[in-house]
């Protein structure tokens, strides 16, 4: 590909790019939300050069990767592993979220600890973007920009973006 080729932005925002999960946001060392859930939506926009055949890349691969990432978080209670305010302990098939003076119990099968500081759409968008960029099926694609968004409700999105240095 040459730098003379036009760039295009392909946006994927399918109804099936979603996951339902429980969480609570941490506001400080002593304040948090009550446990609740969302039906999160995910969308992604990719900018790439259009090749001589009129295609930028096979974005079916992108849709499958996004669906897989959503499925990994679906029907889980999400806990932040990197929070300065929360510790996670495992004991006999249970997971305990230790926050302030609370010891919040969960069945191990229902919990997914994530390498984030807080379970917010900002952190989830960055996590999804990082995981998408690690996907081997997207390696070798001439992707210039990736913008990934996560929504926790109608009209409420957070986007994380990456731009190629090449």
C-alpha positions as CSV (number, residue, x, y, z in Angstrom):
1,X,0.0,0.0,0.0
2,X,1.1,3.5,-0.7
3,X,0.4,6.7,1.1
4,X,-1.6,7.8,-2.0
5,X,-4.4,5.5,-1.2
6,X,-7.5,7.0,0.3
7,X,-8.4,6.3,3.9
8,X,-11.8,5.2,5.0
9,X,-13.4,4.9,8.4
10,X,-15.4,1.8,9.0
11,X,-17.7,1.8,12.0
12,X,-19.1,-1.4,13.5
13,X,-22.0,-1.0,15.9
14,X,-24.1,-4.2,15.9
15,X,-26.9,-5.0,18.3
16,X,-25.1,-8.2,19.3
17,X,-22.0,-6.3,20.4
18,X,-23.1,-6.2,24.0
19,X,-22.7,-7.8,27.4
20,X,-24.7,-7.7,30.7
21,X,-22.6,-7.4,33.8
22,X,-22.9,-6.4,37.5
23,X,-20.5,-3.9,39.1
24,X,-20.1,-1.0,41.5
25,X,-18.1,2.1,40.9
26,X,-15.6,3.2,43.6
27,X,-15.6,6.9,44.3
28,X,-13.0,6.9,47.2
29,X,-11.6,4.7,49.9
30,X,-14.9,4.9,51.7
31,X,-17.6,5.6,49.0
32,X,-19.0,3.3,46.4
33,X,-22.2,2.6,44.5
34,X,-24.4,-0.3,45.4
35,X,-24.0,-3.4,43.3
36,X,-26.1,-3.0,40.1
37,X,-25.9,-4.0,36.5
38,X,-25.9,-2.7,33.0
39,X,-26.6,-3.9,29.5
40,X,-23.3,-2.5,28.0
41,X,-23.0,-1.9,24.3
42,X,-19.7,-1.9,22.3
43,X,-18.9,-0.2,19.0
44,X,-15.7,0.2,17.1
45,X,-14.4,2.5,14.3
46,X,-11.3,1.7,12.3
47,X,-9.5,3.9,9.9
48,X,-7.5,2.1,7.2
49,X,-6.3,2.6,3.6
50,X,-8.5,1.3,0.8
51,X,-6.5,-1.1,-1.3
52,X,-6.6,-1.5,-5.1
53,X,-9.4,-4.0,-4.8
54,X,-11.7,-1.5,-3.0
55,X,-11.3,-3.1,0.4
56,X,-9.7,-1.7,3.5
57,X,-9.6,-5.0,5.4
58,X,-11.9,-7.9,6.2
59,X,-14.1,-6.4,8.9
60,X,-16.0,-9.6,9.5
61,X,-12.8,-10.5,11.4
62,X,-13.2,-7.4,13.5
63,X,-16.9,-8.2,14.2
64,X,-16.1,-11.7,15.4
65,X,-13.2,-10.4,17.6
66,X,-15.5,-7.8,19.2
67,X,-18.3,-10.4,19.8
68,X,-15.8,-12.7,21.5
69,X,-14.6,-9.9,23.8
70,X,-18.2,-9.1,24.7
71,X,-18.9,-12.7,25.4
72,X,-16.0,-12.9,27.9
73,X,-17.6,-10.3,30.1
74,X,-21.2,-11.4,29.7
75,X,-23.2,-12.4,32.8
76,X,-20.4,-11.7,35.2
77,X,-19.8,-9.4,38.2
78,X,-16.8,-7.3,37.2
79,X,-14.3,-6.4,39.8
80,X,-11.2,-4.1,39.4
81,X,-7.9,-5.8,40.2
82,X,-5.9,-2.5,40.1
83,X,-8.1,-0.4,42.4
84,X,-6.3,1.4,45.1
85,X,-9.4,1.0,47.3
86,X,-10.5,-2.6,46.7
87,X,-8.7,-5.9,47.4
88,X,-9.9,-9.2,46.1
89,X,-9.5,-12.5,48.0
90,X,-10.4,-16.0,47.0
91,X,-11.3,-18.7,49.5
92,X,-13.0,-22.1,49.1
93,X,-14.9,-21.3,45.9
94,X,-15.8,-17.8,47.0
95,X,-14.4,-14.4,46.0
96,X,-14.5,-11.6,48.5
97,X,-14.3,-7.9,47.5
98,X,-12.7,-6.1,50.4
99,X,-13.7,-2.4,50.5
100,X,-13.4,-0.1,53.5
101,X,-14.9,-2.1,56.3
102,X,-17.0,-4.4,53.9
103,X,-16.3,-8.0,53.0
104,X,-18.6,-8.5,49.9
105,X,-19.0,-12.2,49.1
106,X,-19.5,-13.7,45.6
107,X,-19.5,-17.2,44.2
108,X,-16.2,-17.6,42.2
109,X,-18.1,-18.7,39.1
110,X,-20.0,-15.3,39.0
111,X,-17.0,-13.0,39.3
112,X,-14.5,-11.7,36.6
113,X,-11.6,-9.7,38.0
114,X,-10.3,-7.3,35.4
115,X,-6.9,-5.6,35.1
116,X,-8.5,-2.1,35.6
117,X,-8.6,0.5,38.3
118,X,-12.4,0.9,38.4
119,X,-15.3,-0.6,36.6
120,X,-16.3,2.4,34.6
121,X,-17.0,2.8,30.9
122,X,-13.8,4.7,30.6
123,X,-11.7,1.8,31.9
124,X,-13.8,-0.8,30.0
125,X,-13.2,1.1,26.7
126,X,-9.5,1.1,27.3
127,X,-9.5,-2.5,28.2
128,X,-11.4,-3.6,25.2
129,X,-9.2,-1.5,22.9
130,X,-6.0,-3.1,24.4
131,X,-7.5,-6.6,24.1
132,X,-8.6,-6.0,20.5
133,X,-5.1,-4.8,19.5
134,X,-3.7,-8.1,20.9
135,X,-5.9,-10.2,18.7
136,X,-3.7,-12.3,16.3
137,X,-6.4,-12.2,13.6
138,X,-6.0,-8.4,13.3
139,X,-2.2,-8.6,13.2
140,X,-0.8,-7.6,9.8
141,X,-3.7,-5.4,8.9
142,X,-2.8,-1.9,7.9
143,X,-5.0,-0.2,10.5
144,X,-4.3,3.4,11.1
145,X,-6.7,4.4,13.9
146,X,-8.9,2.4,16.2
147,X,-11.6,4.0,18.3
148,X,-13.5,1.7,20.7
149,X,-16.6,2.8,22.6
150,X,-18.4,1.2,25.6
151,X,-21.9,2.4,26.7
152,X,-23.6,1.7,30.0
153,X,-26.9,3.2,28.9
154,X,-28.6,5.3,26.2
155,X,-26.6,8.3,25.2
156,X,-23.7,7.5,27.6
157,X,-20.5,6.4,25.9
158,X,-16.8,6.4,26.6
159,X,-14.3,6.0,23.8
160,X,-10.6,5.0,23.8
161,X,-8.5,5.4,20.8
162,X,-5.2,4.3,19.3
163,X,-3.3,5.7,16.3
164,X,-0.6,3.9,14.4
165,X,2.8,5.6,14.5
166,X,3.7,4.3,11.1
